[in-house]
């Protein structure tokens, strides 16, 4: 399978996901997006109509298995795919211990191989 172009620069491996994610500015309401891949260090997702700034902190909610997880992260990359759709790379700033345990359980924290989350 083809690697993502930045895969070799990552501190932690990523796995593909099609999870629906909720993205919320820390002072605003939530919007929905589509997860693309995630790992211990962050998540990449697509969203429509979300106006964010590079470096901004946001809360992202997603499911790992049947467990809902919330993380705080900083936007480190934004790519406009069309006038309405953005692809966003988010570096995690805070991951609670329960979510961290789930990352290990689902193989998102460094084990080799590709897994679906």
Secondary structure, DSSP 8 states (H G I E B T S, - for coil): ----TTGGG-SS--EE---EEEEEETTS-EEEEEEEEEETTEEEEEEES----TT-EEEEEEEETTEEEEEEEEEEEEEESSSSEEEEEEEEEEE-HHHHHHHHHTT-SS-SS----
